[in-house]
Amino acid sequence: MHTEHTTHTWTTHSTHDTSEGLVGYQGCRCGAQRIVTVPTQSFAPVAEVAHRA
């Protein structure tokens, strides 16, 4: 794995909803990989907007 640079450029390969939030699998051009998670409680509330006819 080539990791001479100090700033990774992360590309998300996939994301998946889980019972505890969102999990994402990311990779850098150097070959480094990481898994990121976003807990459900940190999601912003979503509001539905009704459109009038």
N, CA, C and O atoms as CSV, one atom per row, in Angstrom:
chain,resi,resn,atom,element,x,y,z
A,1,MET,N,N,0.843,-1.172,0.000
A,1,MET,CA,C,0.000,0.000,0.000
A,1,MET,C,C,0.889,1.237,0.000
A,1,MET,O,O,1.787,1.363,0.833
A,2,HIS,N,N,0.637,2.146,-0.934
A,2,HIS,CA,C,1.407,3.372,-1.067
A,2,HIS,C,C,0.727,4.479,-0.265
A,2,HIS,O,O,-0.369,4.906,-0.629
A,3,THR,N,N,1.351,4.957,0.822
A,3,THR,CA,C,0.710,5.957,1.682
A,3,THR,C,C,1.652,7.118,1.995
A,3,THR,O,O,1.686,7.581,3.135
A,4,GLU,N,N,2.415,7.601,1.015
A,4,GLU,CA,C,3.359,8.681,1.264
A,4,GLU,C,C,2.700,10.046,1.410
A,4,GLU,O,O,3.311,10.953,1.976
A,5,HIS,N,N,1.482,10.223,0.923
A,5,HIS,CA,C,0.821,11.513,1.046
A,5,HIS,C,C,0.182,11.647,2.428
A,5,HIS,O,O,-0.088,10.647,3.092
A,6,THR,N,N,-0.057,12.883,2.855
A,6,THR,CA,C,-0.628,13.105,4.191
A,6,THR,C,C,-2.119,13.398,4.161
A,6,THR,O,O,-2.784,13.323,5.195
A,7,THR,N,N,-2.655,13.730,2.990
A,7,THR,CA,C,-4.077,14.018,2.870
A,7,THR,C,C,-4.718,12.985,1.946
A,7,THR,O,O,-4.392,12.900,0.763
A,8,HIS,N,N,-5.630,12.207,2.510
A,8,HIS,CA,C,-6.320,11.200,1.700
A,8,HIS,C,C,-7.452,11.848,0.917
A,8,HIS,O,O,-8.047,12.827,1.367
A,9,THR,N,N,-7.739,11.310,-0.229
A,9,THR,CA,C,-8.886,11.709,-1.037
A,9,THR,C,C,-9.852,10.528,-1.008
A,9,THR,O,O,-9.693,9.567,-1.761
A,10,TRP,N,N,-10.856,10.606,-0.132
A,10,TRP,CA,C,-11.744,9.475,0.087
A,10,TRP,C,C,-12.853,9.425,-0.949
A,10,TRP,O,O,-13.474,10.438,-1.269
A,11,THR,N,N,-13.088,8.232,-1.465
A,11,THR,CA,C,-14.185,7.955,-2.377
A,11,THR,C,C,-15.077,6.923,-1.705
A,11,THR,O,O,-14.592,5.889,-1.245
A,12,THR,N,N,-16.365,7.192,-1.646
A,12,THR,CA,C,-17.296,6.242,-1.032
A,12,THR,C,C,-17.640,5.162,-2.045
A,12,THR,O,O,-18.130,5.447,-3.138
A,13,HIS,N,N,-17.374,3.910,-1.661
A,13,HIS,CA,C,-17.666,2.771,-2.533
A,13,HIS,C,C,-19.088,2.267,-2.325
A,13,HIS,O,O,-19.749,1.841,-3.272
A,14,SER,N,N,-19.557,2.319,-1.076
A,14,SER,CA,C,-20.938,1.909,-0.802
A,14,SER,C,C,-21.355,2.418,0.569
A,14,SER,O,O,-20.518,2.676,1.434
A,15,THR,N,N,-22.677,2.559,0.754
A,15,THR,CA,C,-23.254,2.910,2.052
A,15,THR,C,C,-24.429,1.988,2.315
A,15,THR,O,O,-25.095,1.523,1.390
A,16,HIS,N,N,-24.671,1.734,3.586
A,16,HIS,CA,C,-25.742,0.818,3.975
A,16,HIS,C,C,-26.415,1.325,5.237
A,16,HIS,O,O,-25.745,1.735,6.184
A,17,ASP,N,N,-27.754,1.295,5.250
A,17,ASP,CA,C,-28.510,1.599,6.459
A,17,ASP,C,C,-28.416,0.406,7.397
A,17,ASP,O,O,-28.512,-0.744,6.968
A,18,THR,N,N,-28.228,0.691,8.676
A,18,THR,CA,C,-28.241,-0.356,9.690
A,18,THR,C,C,-29.206,0.059,10.789
A,18,THR,O,O,-29.736,1.170,10.760
A,19,SER,N,N,-29.436,-0.809,11.746
A,19,SER,CA,C,-30.343,-0.481,12.850
A,19,SER,C,C,-29.775,0.624,13.730
A,19,SER,O,O,-30.522,1.262,14.472
A,20,GLU,N,N,-28.480,0.860,13.664
A,20,GLU,CA,C,-27.853,1.883,14.502
A,20,GLU,C,C,-27.426,3.119,13.725
A,20,GLU,O,O,-26.846,4.033,14.311
A,21,GLY,N,N,-27.696,3.178,12.419
A,21,GLY,CA,C,-27.339,4.347,11.631
A,21,GLY,C,C,-26.885,3.964,10.234
A,21,GLY,O,O,-27.363,2.986,9.659
A,22,LEU,N,N,-25.966,4.739,9.700
A,22,LEU,CA,C,-25.463,4.542,8.346
A,22,LEU,C,C,-23.992,4.131,8.413
A,22,LEU,O,O,-23.223,4.708,9.182
A,23,VAL,N,N,-23.604,3.149,7.622
A,23,VAL,CA,C,-22.209,2.738,7.542
A,23,VAL,C,C,-21.748,2.922,6.103
A,23,VAL,O,O,-22.477,2.588,5.169
A,24,GLY,N,N,-20.545,3.451,5.920
A,24,GLY,CA,C,-20.000,3.681,4.585
A,24,GLY,C,C,-18.615,3.087,4.455
A,24,GLY,O,O,-17.824,3.121,5.397
A,25,TYR,N,N,-18.327,2.548,3.299
A,25,TYR,CA,C,-17.020,1.973,3.007
A,25,TYR,C,C,-16.319,2.883,2.012
A,25,TYR,O,O,-16.837,3.135,0.924
A,26,GLN,N,N,-15.134,3.382,2.385
A,26,GLN,CA,C,-14.428,4.351,1.566
A,26,GLN,C,C,-13.009,3.878,1.273
A,26,GLN,O,O,-12.420,3.104,2.026
A,27,GLY,N,N,-12.479,4.371,0.148
A,27,GLY,CA,C,-11.114,4.053,-0.236
A,27,GLY,C,C,-10.415,5.287,-0.774
A,27,GLY,O,O,-11.058,6.206,-1.281
A,28,CYS,N,N,-9.089,5.303,-0.660
A,28,CYS,CA,C,-8.254,6.382,-1.176
A,28,CYS,C,C,-7.458,5.844,-2.366
A,28,CYS,O,O,-7.246,4.638,-2.486
A,29,ARG,N,N,-7.027,6.739,-3.232
A,29,ARG,CA,C,-6.256,6.327,-4.408
A,29,ARG,C,C,-4.948,5.623,-4.031
A,29,ARG,O,O,-4.383,4.885,-4.838
A,30,CYS,N,N,-4.464,5.853,-2.790
A,30,CYS,CA,C,-3.216,5.228,-2.352
A,30,CYS,C,C,-3.418,3.777,-1.924
A,30,CYS,O,O,-2.449,3.049,-1.708
A,31,GLY,N,N,-4.693,3.353,-1.799
A,31,GLY,CA,C,-4.981,1.990,-1.370
A,31,GLY,C,C,-5.487,1.907,0.059
A,31,GLY,O,O,-5.938,0.846,0.491
A,32,ALA,N,N,-5.421,3.016,0.808
A,32,ALA,CA,C,-5.945,3.015,2.172
A,32,ALA,C,C,-7.458,2.867,2.119
A,32,ALA,O,O,-8.108,3.342,1.188
A,33,GLN,N,N,-8.011,2.203,3.131
A,33,GLN,CA,C,-9.451,2.014,3.210
A,33,GLN,C,C,-9.918,2.362,4.604
A,33,GLN,O,O,-9.152,2.283,5.565
A,34,ARG,N,N,-11.199,2.755,4.714
A,34,ARG,CA,C,-11.763,3.015,6.035
A,34,ARG,C,C,-13.264,2.767,6.002
A,34,ARG,O,O,-13.896,2.752,4.945
A,35,ILE,N,N,-13.808,2.573,7.191
A,35,ILE,CA,C,-15.240,2.419,7.371
A,35,ILE,C,C,-15.687,3.596,8.227
A,35,ILE,O,O,-15.112,3.851,9.284
A,36,VAL,N,N,-16.712,4.312,7.773
A,36,VAL,CA,C,-17.243,5.445,8.519
A,36,VAL,C,C,-18.676,5.137,8.935
A,36,VAL,O,O,-19.412,4.459,8.218
A,37,THR,N,N,-19.061,5.644,10.103
A,37,THR,CA,C,-20.415,5.428,10.588
A,37,THR,C,C,-21.035,6.752,11.003
A,37,THR,O,O,-20.349,7.658,11.477
A,38,VAL,N,N,-22.344,6.847,10.815
A,38,VAL,CA,C,-23.119,7.997,11.260
A,38,VAL,C,C,-24.262,7.435,12.096
A,38,VAL,O,O,-25.174,6.810,11.553
A,39,PRO,N,N,-24.226,7.648,13.411
A,39,PRO,CA,C,-25.300,7.126,14.267
A,39,PRO,C,C,-26.651,7.732,13.908
A,39,PRO,O,O,-26.727,8.890,13.498
A,40,THR,N,N,-27.717,6.951,14.062
A,40,THR,CA,C,-29.072,7.390,13.741
A,40,THR,C,C,-29.435,8.672,14.477
A,40,THR,O,O,-30.072,9.546,13.888
A,41,GLN,N,N,-29.054,8.817,15.741
A,41,GLN,CA,C,-29.453,9.983,16.522
A,41,GLN,C,C,-28.796,11.275,16.033
A,41,GLN,O,O,-29.198,12.354,16.469
A,42,SER,N,N,-27.806,11.205,15.149
A,42,SER,CA,C,-27.195,12.434,14.641
A,42,SER,C,C,-27.832,12.910,13.333
A,42,SER,O,O,-27.463,13.964,12.815
A,43,PHE,N,N,-28.783,12.144,12.796
A,43,PHE,CA,C,-29.489,12.574,11.588
A,43,PHE,C,C,-30.405,13.745,11.932
A,43,PHE,O,O,-31.014,13.764,13.002
A,44,ALA,N,N,-30.501,14.701,11.046
A,44,ALA,CA,C,-31.426,15.818,11.238
A,44,ALA,C,C,-32.851,15.342,10.982
A,44,ALA,O,O,-33.075,14.488,10.123
A,45,PRO,N,N,-33.807,15.883,11.712
A,45,PRO,CA,C,-35.208,15.505,11.463
A,45,PRO,C,C,-35.609,15.853,10.031
A,45,PRO,O,O,-35.139,16.839,9.463
A,46,VAL,N,N,-36.466,15.043,9.469
A,46,VAL,CA,C,-36.941,15.260,8.103
A,46,VAL,C,C,-38.405,15.684,8.174
A,46,VAL,O,O,-39.202,15.062,8.875
A,47,ALA,N,N,-38.747,16.722,7.462
A,47,ALA,CA,C,-40.132,17.195,7.434
A,47,ALA,C,C,-40.733,16.907,6.069
A,47,ALA,O,O,-40.071,17.064,5.043
A,48,GLU,N,N,-41.970,16.491,6.064
A,48,GLU,CA,C,-42.683,16.287,4.814
A,48,GLU,C,C,-43.413,17.573,4.458
A,48,GLU,O,O,-44.000,18.225,5.322
A,49,VAL,N,N,-43.372,17.925,3.204
A,49,VAL,CA,C,-44.045,19.135,2.730
A,49,VAL,C,C,-45.212,18.721,1.857
A,49,VAL,O,O,-45.041,18.018,0.861
A,50,ALA,N,N,-46.391,19.160,2.236
A,50,ALA,CA,C,-47.586,18.854,1.440
A,50,ALA,C,C,-47.729,19.907,0.350
A,50,ALA,O,O,-47.655,21.106,0.619
A,51,HIS,N,N,-47.931,19.457,-0.866
A,51,HIS,CA,C,-48.118,20.369,-1.995
A,51,HIS,C,C,-49.601,20.540,-2.245
A,51,HIS,O,O,-50.343,19.562,-2.323
A,52,ARG,N,N,-50.029,21.777,-2.370
A,52,ARG,CA,C,-51.447,22.054,-2.646
A,52,ARG,C,C,-51.723,21.954,-4.135
A,52,ARG,O,O,-50.927,22.408,-4.958
A,53,ALA,N,N,-52.822,21.375,-4.464
A,53,ALA,CA,C,-53.196,21.208,-5.879
A,53,ALA,C,C,-53.733,22.476,-6.476
A,53,ALA,O,O,-54.090,22.500,-7.654
